[in-house]
Amino acid sequence: MEEVGAEEQQRFCQRQRLKAAVHYTVGCLCQEVASDKQVQFSKQTIAAISEVTFRQCENFAKDLEMFARHAKRSTITTEDVKLLARRSNSLLKYITEKNEEIAQLNLERKAKKKRKPEDGNKDSLEPDVDVGEQ
């Protein structure tokens, strides 16, 4: 019984830390907007934006979990995130572009890893052959 209580306490603490992090970030963003636009945000406004943001993130997390579960997967993929963002064209475009950038970087890293063992074997008299293009 004590284990359940300790687990709940740990989850509560983790949730509070996440809420505090969201509140801090929202506060920083509000400060940036305030200096750019010469407006002020009250503490209550920042708290309200933080709370709405946290709740929306919880909803997003539940939706992403359901999308993956519906596809009979236990892992959330970028396709799930794109599905979540489908109602915001600008967000969907941004996510798609970032996903393509990351995929390109991963391809470049894989290509470098393949080249390293070949570069280290310069004593060999055999010509370099790219196995991936056969």
QUIBEL-V646183 format. One record per residue. N is the residue number from 1. SS is DSSP state (H for helix, E for strand, L for the rest). Layout:
n->N ss->SS
n->N ss->SS
//
This chain:
n->1 ss->L
n->2 ss->H
n->3 ss->H
n->4 ss->H
n->5 ss->H
n->6 ss->H
n->7 ss->H
n->8 ss->H
n->9 ss->H
n->10 ss->H
n->11 ss->H
n->12 ss->H
n->13 ss->H
n->14 ss->H
n->15 ss->H
n->16 ss->H
n->17 ss->H
n->18 ss->H
n->19 ss->H
n->20 ss->H
n->21 ss->H
n->22 ss->H
n->23 ss->H
n->24 ss->H
n->25 ss->H
n->26 ss->H
n->27 ss->H
n->28 ss->H
n->29 ss->H
n->30 ss->H
n->31 ss->H
n->32 ss->H
n->33 ss->H
n->34 ss->H
n->35 ss->H
n->36 ss->H
n->37 ss->H
n->38 ss->L
n->39 ss->L
n->40 ss->L
n->41 ss->L
n->42 ss->L
n->43 ss->H
n->44 ss->H
n->45 ss->H
n->46 ss->H
n->47 ss->H
n->48 ss->H
n->49 ss->H
n->50 ss->H
n->51 ss->H
n->52 ss->H
n->53 ss->H
n->54 ss->H
n->55 ss->H
n->56 ss->H
n->57 ss->H
n->58 ss->H
n->59 ss->H
n->60 ss->H
n->61 ss->H
n->62 ss->H
n->63 ss->H
n->64 ss->H
n->65 ss->H
n->66 ss->H
n->67 ss->H
n->68 ss->H
n->69 ss->H
n->70 ss->H
n->71 ss->L
n->72 ss->L
n->73 ss->L
n->74 ss->L
n->75 ss->L
n->76 ss->L
n->77 ss->L
n->78 ss->H
n->79 ss->H
n->80 ss->H
n->81 ss->H
n->82 ss->H
n->83 ss->H
n->84 ss->H
n->85 ss->L
n->86 ss->L
n->87 ss->L
n->88 ss->L
n->89 ss->H
n->90 ss->H
n->91 ss->H
n->92 ss->H
n->93 ss->H
n->94 ss->H
n->95 ss->H
n->96 ss->H
n->97 ss->H
n->98 ss->H
n->99 ss->H
n->100 ss->H
n->101 ss->H
n->102 ss->H
n->103 ss->H
n->104 ss->H
n->105 ss->H
n->106 ss->H
n->107 ss->H
n->108 ss->H
n->109 ss->H
n->110 ss->H
n->111 ss->H
n->112 ss->H
n->113 ss->H
n->114 ss->H
n->115 ss->H
n->116 ss->H
n->117 ss->H
n->118 ss->H
n->119 ss->H
n->120 ss->L
n->121 ss->L
n->122 ss->L
n->123 ss->L
n->124 ss->L
n->125 ss->L
n->126 ss->L
n->127 ss->L
n->128 ss->L
n->129 ss->L
n->130 ss->L
n->131 ss->H
n->132 ss->H
n->133 ss->H
n->134 ss->L
//
